Amino acid sequence: MLVSAIANFQAIGAQHRAGMAMMNASNNMMSGVRNIGAGETNFNALHQQDVKNDTDMAKAQFMYQVASAWKKHTEAQMKKELNKGLDYKA
């Protein structure tokens, strides 16, 4: 039960980290748009930054989905362990 609870808290932490990564990627995208100058614009660098931001966002979304599945699994494991009863020998 304790191991499942710790795993559940780790899954919640992973969800929060992935959510923050999504927010950071979104902020980077917006700051890139905001910082585009009216004069000389390096479109190659802008494209590379856009690709990096999109990759970061996709990675963060994937990690959030993995963390959500992990959390769902640990909650099911805790429920199963709770239905079995507590093991006082451990």
PDB file of N, CA, C and O in Angstrom:
ATOM      1  N   MET A   1       0.826  -1.183   0.000  1.00  0.00           N
ATOM      2  CA  MET A   1       0.000   0.000   0.000  1.00  0.00           C
ATOM      3  C   MET A   1       0.878   1.258   0.000  1.00  0.00           C
ATOM      4  O   MET A   1       0.601   2.214  -0.725  1.00  0.00           O
ATOM      5  N   LEU A   2       1.924   1.249   0.808  1.00  0.00           N
ATOM      6  CA  LEU A   2       2.805   2.407   0.893  1.00  0.00           C
ATOM      7  C   LEU A   2       3.555   2.617  -0.420  1.00  0.00           C
ATOM      8  O   LEU A   2       3.735   3.749  -0.869  1.00  0.00           O
ATOM      9  N   VAL A   3       3.990   1.514  -1.032  1.00  0.00           N
ATOM     10  CA  VAL A   3       4.711   1.615  -2.302  1.00  0.00           C
ATOM     11  C   VAL A   3       3.790   2.180  -3.380  1.00  0.00           C
ATOM     12  O   VAL A   3       4.213   3.006  -4.188  1.00  0.00           O
ATOM     13  N   SER A   4       2.543   1.740  -3.395  1.00  0.00           N
ATOM     14  CA  SER A   4       1.582   2.257  -4.375  1.00  0.00           C
ATOM     15  C   SER A   4       1.290   3.732  -4.137  1.00  0.00           C
ATOM     16  O   SER A   4       1.137   4.496  -5.089  1.00  0.00           O
ATOM     17  N   ALA A   5       1.213   4.132  -2.884  1.00  0.00           N
ATOM     18  CA  ALA A   5       0.969   5.544  -2.567  1.00  0.00           C
ATOM     19  C   ALA A   5       2.154   6.406  -3.019  1.00  0.00           C
ATOM     20  O   ALA A   5       1.959   7.492  -3.565  1.00  0.00           O
ATOM     21  N   ILE A   6       3.360   5.929  -2.795  1.00  0.00           N
ATOM     22  CA  ILE A   6       4.550   6.669  -3.226  1.00  0.00           C
ATOM     23  C   ILE A   6       4.569   6.773  -4.753  1.00  0.00           C
ATOM     24  O   ILE A   6       4.865   7.834  -5.302  1.00  0.00           O
ATOM     25  N   ALA A   7       4.253   5.666  -5.436  1.00  0.00           N
ATOM     26  CA  ALA A   7       4.210   5.685  -6.896  1.00  0.00           C
ATOM     27  C   ALA A   7       3.135   6.653  -7.389  1.00  0.00           C
ATOM     28  O   ALA A   7       3.327   7.336  -8.395  1.00  0.00           O
ATOM     29  N   ASN A   8       2.014   6.712  -6.687  1.00  0.00           N
ATOM     30  CA  ASN A   8       0.941   7.640  -7.058  1.00  0.00           C
ATOM     31  C   ASN A   8       1.411   9.085  -6.922  1.00  0.00           C
ATOM     32  O   ASN A   8       1.146   9.906  -7.800  1.00  0.00           O
ATOM     33  N   PHE A   9       2.092   9.397  -5.854  1.00  0.00           N
ATOM     34  CA  PHE A   9       2.613  10.761  -5.681  1.00  0.00           C
ATOM     35  C   PHE A   9       3.672  11.093  -6.731  1.00  0.00           C
ATOM     36  O   PHE A   9       3.755  12.231  -7.194  1.00  0.00           O
ATOM     37  N   GLN A  10       4.480  10.100  -7.105  1.00  0.00           N
ATOM     38  CA  GLN A  10       5.465  10.320  -8.165  1.00  0.00           C
ATOM     39  C   GLN A  10       4.775  10.571  -9.501  1.00  0.00           C
ATOM     40  O   GLN A  10       5.229  11.402 -10.287  1.00  0.00           O
ATOM     41  N   ALA A  11       3.690   9.864  -9.759  1.00  0.00           N
ATOM     42  CA  ALA A  11       2.933  10.068 -11.003  1.00  0.00           C
ATOM     43  C   ALA A  11       2.316  11.462 -11.029  1.00  0.00           C
ATOM     44  O   ALA A  11       2.319  12.127 -12.066  1.00  0.00           O
ATOM     45  N   ILE A  12       1.793  11.901  -9.902  1.00  0.00           N
ATOM     46  CA  ILE A  12       1.231  13.254  -9.829  1.00  0.00           C
ATOM     47  C   ILE A  12       2.327  14.288 -10.071  1.00  0.00           C
ATOM     48  O   ILE A  12       2.111  15.272 -10.778  1.00  0.00           O
ATOM     49  N   GLY A  13       3.503  14.066  -9.483  1.00  0.00           N
ATOM     50  CA  GLY A  13       4.635  14.967  -9.716  1.00  0.00           C
ATOM     51  C   GLY A  13       5.044  15.001 -11.179  1.00  0.00           C
ATOM     52  O   GLY A  13       5.373  16.060 -11.712  1.00  0.00           O
ATOM     53  N   ALA A  14       5.023  13.839 -11.830  1.00  0.00           N
ATOM     54  CA  ALA A  14       5.364  13.778 -13.254  1.00  0.00           C
ATOM     55  C   ALA A  14       4.331  14.534 -14.087  1.00  0.00           C
ATOM     56  O   ALA A  14       4.681  15.190 -15.068  1.00  0.00           O
ATOM     57  N   GLN A  15       3.061  14.443 -13.697  1.00  0.00           N
ATOM     58  CA  GLN A  15       2.019  15.206 -14.389  1.00  0.00           C
ATOM     59  C   GLN A  15       2.274  16.703 -14.257  1.00  0.00           C
ATOM     60  O   GLN A  15       2.149  17.447 -15.229  1.00  0.00           O
ATOM     61  N   HIS A  16       2.623  17.133 -13.075  1.00  0.00           N
ATOM     62  CA  HIS A  16       2.873  18.554 -12.846  1.00  0.00           C
ATOM     63  C   HIS A  16       4.094  19.037 -13.637  1.00  0.00           C
ATOM     64  O   HIS A  16       4.071  20.122 -14.220  1.00  0.00           O
ATOM     65  N   ARG A  17       5.155  18.228 -13.654  1.00  0.00           N
ATOM     66  CA  ARG A  17       6.343  18.607 -14.430  1.00  0.00           C
ATOM     67  C   ARG A  17       6.025  18.698 -15.915  1.00  0.00           C
ATOM     68  O   ARG A  17       6.496  19.611 -16.593  1.00  0.00           O
ATOM     69  N   ALA A  18       5.229  17.761 -16.428  1.00  0.00           N
ATOM     70  CA  ALA A  18       4.847  17.791 -17.841  1.00  0.00           C
ATOM     71  C   ALA A  18       3.958  18.994 -18.136  1.00  0.00           C
ATOM     72  O   ALA A  18       4.085  19.613 -19.192  1.00  0.00           O
ATOM     73  N   GLY A  19       3.065  19.329 -17.215  1.00  0.00           N
ATOM     74  CA  GLY A  19       2.232  20.520 -17.390  1.00  0.00           C
ATOM     75  C   GLY A  19       3.062  21.793 -17.422  1.00  0.00           C
ATOM     76  O   GLY A  19       2.803  22.696 -18.219  1.00  0.00           O
ATOM     77  N   MET A  20       4.056  21.857 -16.553  1.00  0.00           N
ATOM     78  CA  MET A  20       4.942  23.029 -16.565  1.00  0.00           C
ATOM     79  C   MET A  20       5.755  23.087 -17.850  1.00  0.00           C
ATOM     80  O   MET A  20       5.998  24.172 -18.378  1.00  0.00           O
ATOM     81  N   ALA A  21       6.179  21.936 -18.360  1.00  0.00           N
ATOM     82  CA  ALA A  21       6.926  21.908 -19.621  1.00  0.00           C
ATOM     83  C   ALA A  21       6.048  22.397 -20.771  1.00  0.00           C
ATOM     84  O   ALA A  21       6.527  23.093 -21.666  1.00  0.00           O
ATOM     85  N   MET A  22       4.756  22.032 -20.750  1.00  0.00           N
ATOM     86  CA  MET A  22       3.838  22.523 -21.783  1.00  0.00           C
ATOM     87  C   MET A  22       3.673  24.037 -21.684  1.00  0.00           C
ATOM     88  O   MET A  22       3.643  24.736 -22.697  1.00  0.00           O
ATOM     89  N   MET A  23       3.568  24.532 -20.461  1.00  0.00           N
ATOM     90  CA  MET A  23       3.443  25.982 -20.272  1.00  0.00           C
ATOM     91  C   MET A  23       4.704  26.703 -20.739  1.00  0.00           C
ATOM     92  O   MET A  23       4.617  27.756 -21.370  1.00  0.00           O
ATOM     93  N   ASN A  24       5.873  26.145 -20.435  1.00  0.00           N
ATOM     94  CA  ASN A  24       7.131  26.758 -20.873  1.00  0.00           C
ATOM     95  C   ASN A  24       7.253  26.770 -22.394  1.00  0.00           C
ATOM     96  O   ASN A  24       7.692  27.763 -22.973  1.00  0.00           O
ATOM     97  N   ALA A  25       6.867  25.671 -23.042  1.00  0.00           N
ATOM     98  CA  ALA A  25       6.919  25.623 -24.502  1.00  0.00           C
ATOM     99  C   ALA A  25       5.963  26.647 -25.106  1.00  0.00           C
ATOM    100  O   ALA A  25       6.288  27.307 -26.092  1.00  0.00           O
ATOM    101  N   SER A  26       4.791  26.771 -24.510  1.00  0.00           N
ATOM    102  CA  SER A  26       3.822  27.754 -24.993  1.00  0.00           C
ATOM    103  C   SER A  26       4.342  29.180 -24.799  1.00  0.00           C
ATOM    104  O   SER A  26       4.191  30.026 -25.680  1.00  0.00           O
ATOM    105  N   ASN A  27       4.949  29.437 -23.652  1.00  0.00           N
ATOM    106  CA  ASN A  27       5.525  30.763 -23.400  1.00  0.00           C
ATOM    107  C   ASN A  27       6.655  31.070 -24.374  1.00  0.00           C
ATOM    108  O   ASN A  27       6.790  32.202 -24.839  1.00  0.00           O
ATOM    109  N   ASN A  28       7.469  30.057 -24.685  1.00  0.00           N
ATOM    110  CA  ASN A  28       8.550  30.259 -25.657  1.00  0.00           C
ATOM    111  C   ASN A  28       7.996  30.584 -27.033  1.00  0.00           C
ATOM    112  O   ASN A  28       8.548  31.419 -27.750  1.00  0.00           O
ATOM    113  N   MET A  29       6.900  29.923 -27.402  1.00  0.00           N
ATOM    114  CA  MET A  29       6.280  30.223 -28.691  1.00  0.00           C
ATOM    115  C   MET A  29       5.775  31.663 -28.735  1.00  0.00           C
ATOM    116  O   MET A  29       5.978  32.374 -29.719  1.00  0.00           O
ATOM    117  N   MET A  30       5.120  32.080 -27.663  1.00  0.00           N
ATOM    118  CA  MET A  30       4.568  33.436 -27.625  1.00  0.00           C
ATOM    119  C   MET A  30       5.676  34.489 -27.579  1.00  0.00           C
ATOM    120  O   MET A  30       5.552  35.543 -28.202  1.00  0.00           O
ATOM    121  N   SER A  31       6.743  34.216 -26.852  1.00  0.00           N
ATOM    122  CA  SER A  31       7.824  35.195 -26.799  1.00  0.00           C
ATOM    123  C   SER A  31       8.538  35.278 -28.142  1.00  0.00           C
ATOM    124  O   SER A  31       9.039  36.340 -28.510  1.00  0.00           O
ATOM    125  N   GLY A  32       8.591  34.168 -28.881  1.00  0.00           N
ATOM    126  CA  GLY A  32       9.175  34.206 -30.214  1.00  0.00           C
ATOM    127  C   GLY A  32       8.357  35.079 -31.149  1.00  0.00           C
ATOM    128  O   GLY A  32       8.916  35.817 -31.959  1.00  0.00           O
ATOM    129  N   VAL A  33       7.054  35.001 -31.043  1.00  0.00           N
ATOM    130  CA  VAL A  33       6.177  35.844 -31.863  1.00  0.00           C
ATOM    131  C   VAL A  33       6.306  37.305 -31.441  1.00  0.00           C
ATOM    132  O   VAL A  33       6.333  38.204 -32.281  1.00  0.00           O
ATOM    133  N   ARG A  34       6.382  37.526 -30.159  1.00  0.00           N
ATOM    134  CA  ARG A  34       6.455  38.882 -29.630  1.00  0.00           C
ATOM    135  C   ARG A  34       7.774  39.570 -29.992  1.00  0.00           C
ATOM    136  O   ARG A  34       7.811  40.787 -30.168  1.00  0.00           O
ATOM    137  N   ASN A  35       8.850  38.795 -30.104  1.00  0.00           N
ATOM    138  CA  ASN A  35      10.173  39.369 -30.323  1.00  0.00           C
ATOM    139  C   ASN A  35      10.566  39.492 -31.794  1.00  0.00           C
ATOM    140  O   ASN A  35      11.692  39.881 -32.103  1.00  0.00           O
ATOM    141  N   ILE A  36       9.661  39.168 -32.687  1.00  0.00           N
ATOM    142  CA  ILE A  36       9.988  39.308 -34.105  1.00  0.00           C
ATOM    143  C   ILE A  36      10.108  40.794 -34.429  1.00  0.00           C
ATOM    144  O   ILE A  36       9.193  41.579 -34.184  1.00  0.00           O
ATOM    145  N   GLY A  37      11.241  41.150 -34.977  1.00  0.00           N
ATOM    146  CA  GLY A  37      11.491  42.551 -35.313  1.00  0.00           C
ATOM    147  C   GLY A  37      10.903  42.908 -36.668  1.00  0.00           C
ATOM    148  O   GLY A  37      10.641  42.038 -37.499  1.00  0.00           O
ATOM    149  N   ALA A  38      10.704  44.185 -36.872  1.00  0.00           N
ATOM    150  CA  ALA A  38      10.149  44.658 -38.140  1.00  0.00           C
ATOM    151  C   ALA A  38      11.228  44.739 -39.208  1.00  0.00           C
ATOM    152  O   ALA A  38      10.916  44.776 -40.398  1.00  0.00           O
ATOM    153  N   GLY A  39      12.478  44.768 -38.805  1.00  0.00           N
ATOM    154  CA  GLY A  39      13.584  44.919 -39.763  1.00  0.00           C
ATOM    155  C   GLY A  39      14.090  43.584 -40.243  1.00  0.00           C
ATOM    156  O   GLY A  39      13.346  42.769 -40.789  1.00  0.00           O
ATOM    157  N   GLU A  40      15.370  43.378 -40.027  1.00  0.00           N
ATOM    158  CA  GLU A  40      16.030  42.154 -40.473  1.00  0.00           C
ATOM    159  C   GLU A  40      15.560  40.973 -39.624  1.00  0.00           C
ATOM    160  O   GLU A  40      15.808  40.933 -38.419  1.00  0.00           O
ATOM    161  N   THR A  41      14.890  40.024 -40.247  1.00  0.00           N
ATOM    162  CA  THR A  41      14.425  38.825 -39.552  1.00  0.00           C
ATOM    163  C   THR A  41      15.104  37.618 -40.164  1.00  0.00           C
ATOM    164  O   THR A  41      15.067  37.418 -41.378  1.00  0.00           O
ATOM    165  N   ASN A  42      15.724  36.818 -39.318  1.00  0.00           N
ATOM    166  CA  ASN A  42      16.370  35.592 -39.763  1.00  0.00           C
ATOM    167  C   ASN A  42      15.320  34.475 -39.743  1.00  0.00           C
ATOM    168  O   ASN A  42      15.043  33.887 -38.697  1.00  0.00           O
ATOM    169  N   PHE A  43      14.750  34.199 -40.900  1.00  0.00           N
ATOM    170  CA  PHE A  43      13.668  33.224 -40.968  1.00  0.00           C
ATOM    171  C   PHE A  43      14.158  31.804 -40.725  1.00  0.00           C
ATOM    172  O   PHE A  43      13.393  30.965 -40.249  1.00  0.00           O
ATOM    173  N   ASN A  44      15.411  31.518 -41.039  1.00  0.00           N
ATOM    174  CA  ASN A  44      15.954  30.194 -40.763  1.00  0.00           C
ATOM    175  C   ASN A  44      16.019  29.953 -39.249  1.00  0.00           C
ATOM    176  O   ASN A  44      15.613  28.895 -38.768  1.00  0.00           O
ATOM    177  N   ALA A  45      16.516  30.912 -38.525  1.00  0.00           N
ATOM    178  CA  ALA A  45      16.575  30.789 -37.057  1.00  0.00           C
ATOM    179  C   ALA A  45      15.172  30.729 -36.469  1.00  0.00           C
ATOM    180  O   ALA A  45      14.924  29.991 -35.515  1.00  0.00           O
ATOM    181  N   LEU A  46      14.261  31.501 -37.033  1.00  0.00           N
ATOM    182  CA  LEU A  46      12.872  31.492 -36.565  1.00  0.00           C
ATOM    183  C   LEU A  46      12.245  30.116 -36.792  1.00  0.00           C
ATOM    184  O   LEU A  46      11.529  29.605 -35.932  1.00  0.00           O
ATOM    185  N   HIS A  47      12.517  29.525 -37.946  1.00  0.00           N
ATOM    186  CA  HIS A  47      12.005  28.185 -38.246  1.00  0.00           C
ATOM    187  C   HIS A  47      12.589  27.151 -37.292  1.00  0.00           C
ATOM    188  O   HIS A  47      11.866  26.291 -36.791  1.00  0.00           O
ATOM    189  N   GLN A  48      13.890  27.228 -37.039  1.00  0.00           N
ATOM    190  CA  GLN A  48      14.534  26.275 -36.130  1.00  0.00           C
ATOM    191  C   GLN A  48      13.951  26.393 -34.721  1.00  0.00           C
ATOM    192  O   GLN A  48      13.725  25.383 -34.054  1.00  0.00           O
ATOM    193  N   GLN A  49      13.713  27.608 -34.276  1.00  0.00           N
ATOM    194  CA  GLN A  49      13.122  27.800 -32.946  1.00  0.00           C
ATOM    195  C   GLN A  49      11.690  27.277 -32.900  1.00  0.00           C
ATOM    196  O   GLN A  49      11.265  26.707 -31.896  1.00  0.00           O
ATOM    197  N   ASP A  50      10.951  27.471 -33.986  1.00  0.00           N
ATOM    198  CA  ASP A  50       9.584  26.980 -34.060  1.00  0.00           C
ATOM    199  C   ASP A  50       9.540  25.459 -34.018  1.00  0.00           C
ATOM    200  O   ASP A  50       8.692  24.877 -33.342  1.00  0.00           O
ATOM    201  N   VAL A  51      10.452  24.817 -34.741  1.00  0.00           N
ATOM    202  CA  VAL A  51      10.530  23.358 -34.728  1.00  0.00           C
ATOM    203  C   VAL A  51      10.896  22.857 -33.330  1.00  0.00           C
ATOM    204  O   VAL A  51      10.334  21.867 -32.859  1.00  0.00           O
ATOM    205  N   LYS A  52      11.832  23.533 -32.668  1.00  0.00           N
ATOM    206  CA  LYS A  52      12.231  23.153 -31.308  1.00  0.00           C
ATOM    207  C   LYS A  52      11.058  23.296 -30.343  1.00  0.00           C
ATOM    208  O   LYS A  52      10.830  22.418 -29.511  1.00  0.00           O
ATOM    209  N   ASN A  53      10.312  24.398 -30.449  1.00  0.00           N
ATOM    210  CA  ASN A  53       9.165  24.607 -29.570  1.00  0.00           C
ATOM    211  C   ASN A  53       8.086  23.556 -29.812  1.00  0.00           C
ATOM    212  O   ASN A  53       7.489  23.049 -28.863  1.00  0.00           O
ATOM    213  N   ASP A  54       7.834  23.228 -31.081  1.00  0.00           N
ATOM    214  CA  ASP A  54       6.848  22.198 -31.384  1.00  0.00           C
ATOM    215  C   ASP A  54       7.279  20.839 -30.850  1.00  0.00           C
ATOM    216  O   ASP A  54       6.457  20.084 -30.332  1.00  0.00           O
ATOM    217  N   THR A  55       8.564  20.526 -30.974  1.00  0.00           N
ATOM    218  CA  THR A  55       9.083  19.263 -30.459  1.00  0.00           C
ATOM    219  C   THR A  55       8.973  19.218 -28.937  1.00  0.00           C
ATOM    220  O   THR A  55       8.582  18.196 -28.374  1.00  0.00           O
ATOM    221  N   ASP A  56       9.312  20.306 -28.278  1.00  0.00           N
ATOM    222  CA  ASP A  56       9.195  20.377 -26.817  1.00  0.00           C
ATOM    223  C   ASP A  56       7.747  20.206 -26.371  1.00  0.00           C
ATOM    224  O   ASP A  56       7.474  19.519 -25.387  1.00  0.00           O
ATOM    225  N   MET A  57       6.820  20.831 -27.094  1.00  0.00           N
ATOM    226  CA  MET A  57       5.404  20.721 -26.749  1.00  0.00           C
ATOM    227  C   MET A  57       4.907  19.289 -26.935  1.00  0.00           C
ATOM    228  O   MET A  57       4.189  18.767 -26.083  1.00  0.00           O
ATOM    229  N   ALA A  58       5.284  18.654 -28.041  1.00  0.00           N
ATOM    230  CA  ALA A  58       4.865  17.273 -28.290  1.00  0.00           C
ATOM    231  C   ALA A  58       5.431  16.325 -27.233  1.00  0.00           C
ATOM    232  O   ALA A  58       4.740  15.415 -26.776  1.00  0.00           O
ATOM    233  N   LYS A  59       6.681  16.542 -26.849  1.00  0.00           N
ATOM    234  CA  LYS A  59       7.307  15.709 -25.813  1.00  0.00           C
ATOM    235  C   LYS A  59       6.591  15.890 -24.481  1.00  0.00           C
ATOM    236  O   LYS A  59       6.326  14.915 -23.778  1.00  0.00           O
ATOM    237  N   ALA A  60       6.279  17.132 -24.136  1.00  0.00           N
ATOM    238  CA  ALA A  60       5.592  17.405 -22.871  1.00  0.00           C
ATOM    239  C   ALA A  60       4.190  16.796 -22.865  1.00  0.00           C
ATOM    240  O   ALA A  60       3.755  16.257 -21.848  1.00  0.00           O
ATOM    241  N   GLN A  61       3.482  16.876 -23.990  1.00  0.00           N
ATOM    242  CA  GLN A  61       2.149  16.278 -24.061  1.00  0.00           C
ATOM    243  C   GLN A  61       2.223  14.766 -23.926  1.00  0.00           C
ATOM    244  O   GLN A  61       1.391  14.159 -23.252  1.00  0.00           O
ATOM    245  N   PHE A  62       3.220  14.153 -24.568  1.00  0.00           N
ATOM    246  CA  PHE A  62       3.398  12.712 -24.443  1.00  0.00           C
ATOM    247  C   PHE A  62       3.711  12.331 -22.998  1.00  0.00           C
ATOM    248  O   PHE A  62       3.145  11.376 -22.467  1.00  0.00           O
ATOM    249  N   MET A  63       4.610  13.075 -22.366  1.00  0.00           N
ATOM    250  CA  MET A  63       4.959  12.777 -20.974  1.00  0.00           C
ATOM    251  C   MET A  63       3.750  12.951 -20.047  1.00  0.00           C
ATOM    252  O   MET A  63       3.610  12.216 -19.070  1.00  0.00           O
ATOM    253  N   TYR A  64       2.881  13.917 -20.347  1.00  0.00           N
ATOM    254  CA  TYR A  64       1.670  14.097 -19.545  1.00  0.00           C
ATOM    255  C   TYR A  64       0.747  12.893 -19.711  1.00  0.00           C
ATOM    256  O   TYR A  64       0.158  12.429 -18.734  1.00  0.00           O
ATOM    257  N   GLN A  65       0.615  12.386 -20.925  1.00  0.00           N
ATOM    258  CA  GLN A  65      -0.226  11.216 -21.150  1.00  0.00           C
ATOM    259  C   GLN A  65       0.342   9.990 -20.440  1.00  0.00           C
ATOM    260  O   GLN A  65      -0.407   9.200 -19.865  1.00  0.00           O
ATOM    261  N   VAL A  66       1.657   9.831 -20.479  1.00  0.00           N
ATOM    262  CA  VAL A  66       2.295   8.710 -19.780  1.00  0.00           C
ATOM    263  C   VAL A  66       2.063   8.835 -18.274  1.00  0.00           C
ATOM    264  O   VAL A  66       1.721   7.855 -17.612  1.00  0.00           O
ATOM    265  N   ALA A  67       2.249  10.034 -17.737  1.00  0.00           N
ATOM    266  CA  ALA A  67       2.056  10.244 -16.300  1.00  0.00           C
ATOM    267  C   ALA A  67       0.601  10.016 -15.903  1.00  0.00           C
ATOM    268  O   ALA A  67       0.328   9.478 -14.830  1.00  0.00           O
ATOM    269  N   SER A  68      -0.326  10.419 -16.754  1.00  0.00           N
ATOM    270  CA  SER A  68      -1.750  10.199 -16.460  1.00  0.00           C
ATOM    271  C   SER A  68      -2.076   8.708 -16.433  1.00  0.00           C
ATOM    272  O   SER A  68      -2.810   8.247 -15.559  1.00  0.00           O
ATOM    273  N   ALA A  69      -1.531   7.955 -17.389  1.00  0.00           N
ATOM    274  CA  ALA A  69      -1.746   6.501 -17.399  1.00  0.00           C
ATOM    275  C   ALA A  69      -1.107   5.851 -16.179  1.00  0.00           C
ATOM    276  O   ALA A  69      -1.677   4.939 -15.582  1.00  0.00           O
ATOM    277  N   TRP A  70       0.088   6.329 -15.811  1.00  0.00           N
ATOM    278  CA  TRP A  70       0.769   5.804 -14.626  1.00  0.00           C
ATOM    279  C   TRP A  70      -0.064   6.077 -13.380  1.00  0.00           C
ATOM    280  O   TRP A  70      -0.208   5.203 -12.526  1.00  0.00           O
ATOM    281  N   LYS A  71      -0.607   7.275 -13.272  1.00  0.00           N
ATOM    282  CA  LYS A  71      -1.437   7.630 -12.112  1.00  0.00           C
ATOM    283  C   LYS A  71      -2.690   6.764 -12.052  1.00  0.00           C
ATOM    284  O   LYS A  71      -3.075   6.293 -10.981  1.00  0.00           O
ATOM    285  N   LYS A  72      -3.322   6.556 -13.200  1.00  0.00           N
ATOM    286  CA  LYS A  72      -4.520   5.711 -13.241  1.00  0.00           C
ATOM    287  C   LYS A  72      -4.176   4.286 -12.809  1.00  0.00           C
ATOM    288  O   LYS A  72      -4.945   3.652 -12.087  1.00  0.00           O
ATOM    289  N   HIS A  73      -3.022   3.784 -13.249  1.00  0.00           N
ATOM    290  CA  HIS A  73      -2.588   2.441 -12.870  1.00  0.00           C
ATOM    291  C   HIS A  73      -2.322   2.348 -11.367  1.00  0.00           C
ATOM    292  O   HIS A  73      -2.739   1.384 -10.723  1.00  0.00           O
ATOM    293  N   THR A  74      -1.636   3.336 -10.808  1.00  0.00           N
ATOM    294  CA  THR A  74      -1.336   3.278  -9.367  1.00  0.00           C
ATOM    295  C   THR A  74      -2.599   3.405  -8.530  1.00  0.00           C
ATOM    296  O   THR A  74      -2.705   2.788  -7.470  1.00  0.00           O
ATOM    297  N   GLU A  75      -3.560   4.198  -8.997  1.00  0.00           N
ATOM    298  CA  GLU A  75      -4.822   4.304  -8.253  1.00  0.00           C
ATOM    299  C   GLU A  75      -5.579   2.982  -8.283  1.00  0.00           C
ATOM    300  O   GLU A  75      -6.170   2.589  -7.277  1.00  0.00           O
ATOM    301  N   ALA A  76      -5.569   2.290  -9.424  1.00  0.00           N
ATOM    302  CA  ALA A  76      -6.210   0.981  -9.505  1.00  0.00           C
ATOM    303  C   ALA A  76      -5.486  -0.028  -8.612  1.00  0.00           C
ATOM    304  O   ALA A  76      -6.120  -0.856  -7.958  1.00  0.00           O
ATOM    305  N   GLN A  77      -4.156   0.049  -8.590  1.00  0.00           N
ATOM    306  CA  GLN A  77      -3.367  -0.846  -7.735  1.00  0.00           C
ATOM    307  C   GLN A  77      -3.682  -0.592  -6.259  1.00  0.00           C
ATOM    308  O   GLN A  77      -3.836  -1.537  -5.485  1.00  0.00           O
ATOM    309  N   MET A  78      -3.778   0.674  -5.873  1.00  0.00           N
ATOM    310  CA  MET A  78      -4.104   0.993  -4.478  1.00  0.00           C
ATOM    311  C   MET A  78      -5.501   0.494  -4.118  1.00  0.00           C
ATOM    312  O   MET A  78      -5.712  -0.018  -3.019  1.00  0.00           O
ATOM    313  N   LYS A  79      -6.448   0.640  -5.031  1.00  0.00           N
ATOM    314  CA  LYS A  79      -7.812   0.182  -4.776  1.00  0.00           C
ATOM    315  C   LYS A  79      -7.837  -1.331  -4.617  1.00  0.00           C
ATOM    316  O   LYS A  79      -8.528  -1.855  -3.743  1.00  0.00           O
ATOM    317  N   LYS A  80      -7.080  -2.039  -5.463  1.00  0.00           N
ATOM    318  CA  LYS A  80      -7.008  -3.498  -5.371  1.00  0.00           C
ATOM    319  C   LYS A  80      -6.387  -3.924  -4.042  1.00  0.00           C
ATOM    320  O   LYS A  80      -6.860  -4.860  -3.397  1.00  0.00           O
ATOM    321  N   GLU A  81      -5.324  -3.229  -3.642  1.00  0.00           N
ATOM    322  CA  GLU A  81      -4.671  -3.561  -2.374  1.00  0.00           C
ATOM    323  C   GLU A  81      -5.575  -3.247  -1.192  1.00  0.00           C
ATOM    324  O   GLU A  81      -5.556  -3.959  -0.188  1.00  0.00           O
ATOM    325  N   LEU A  82      -6.353  -2.204  -1.302  1.00  0.00           N
ATOM    326  CA  LEU A  82      -7.261  -1.838  -0.215  1.00  0.00           C
ATOM    327  C   LEU A  82      -8.382  -2.862  -0.083  1.00  0.00           C
ATOM    328  O   LEU A  82      -8.826  -3.157   1.027  1.00  0.00           O
ATOM    329  N   ASN A  83      -8.840  -3.404  -1.209  1.00  0.00           N
ATOM    330  CA  ASN A  83      -9.891  -4.422  -1.171  1.00  0.00           C
ATOM    331  C   ASN A  83      -9.391  -5.730  -0.578  1.00  0.00           C
ATOM    332  O   ASN A  83     -10.166  -6.471   0.029  1.00  0.00           O
ATOM    333  N   LYS A  84      -8.096  -6.026  -0.746  1.00  0.00           N
ATOM    334  CA  LYS A  84      -7.519  -7.243  -0.167  1.00  0.00           C
ATOM    335  C   LYS A  84      -7.393  -7.129   1.341  1.00  0.00           C
ATOM    336  O   LYS A  84      -7.394  -8.137   2.047  1.00  0.00           O
ATOM    337  N   GLY A  85      -7.285  -5.926   1.824  1.00  0.00           N
ATOM    338  CA  GLY A  85      -7.066  -5.714   3.241  1.00  0.00           C
ATOM    339  C   GLY A  85      -5.606  -5.411   3.514  1.00  0.00           C
ATOM    340  O   GLY A  85      -4.745  -5.656   2.669  1.00  0.00           O
ATOM    341  N   LEU A  86      -5.332  -4.886   4.675  1.00  0.00           N
ATOM    342  CA  LEU A  86      -3.961  -4.524   5.018  1.00  0.00           C
ATOM    343  C   LEU A  86      -3.193  -5.751   5.486  1.00  0.00           C
ATOM    344  O   LEU A  86      -3.738  -6.606   6.185  1.00  0.00           O
ATOM    345  N   ASP A  87      -1.956  -5.832   5.106  1.00  0.00           N
ATOM    346  CA  ASP A  87      -1.091  -6.927   5.525  1.00  0.00           C
ATOM    347  C   ASP A  87      -0.265  -6.452   6.708  1.00  0.00           C
ATOM    348  O   ASP A  87       0.677  -5.675   6.553  1.00  0.00           O
ATOM    349  N   TYR A  88      -0.625  -6.921   7.878  1.00  0.00           N
ATOM    350  CA  TYR A  88       0.067  -6.471   9.089  1.00  0.00           C
ATOM    351  C   TYR A  88       1.410  -7.171   9.281  1.00  0.00           C
ATOM    352  O   TYR A  88       2.195  -6.768  10.140  1.00  0.00           O
ATOM    353  N   LYS A  89       1.687  -8.213   8.496  1.00  0.00           N
ATOM    354  CA  LYS A  89       2.950  -8.915   8.638  1.00  0.00           C
ATOM    355  C   LYS A  89       4.095  -8.152   7.989  1.00  0.00           C
ATOM    356  O   LYS A  89       5.255  -8.340   8.353  1.00  0.00           O
ATOM    357  N   ALA A  90       3.778  -7.305   7.045  1.00  0.00           N
ATOM    358  CA  ALA A  90       4.823  -6.564   6.328  1.00  0.00           C
ATOM    359  C   ALA A  90       5.340  -5.480   7.127  1.00  0.00           C
ATOM    360  O   ALA A  90       6.226  -4.752   6.679  1.00  0.00           O
TER     361      ALA A  90
END
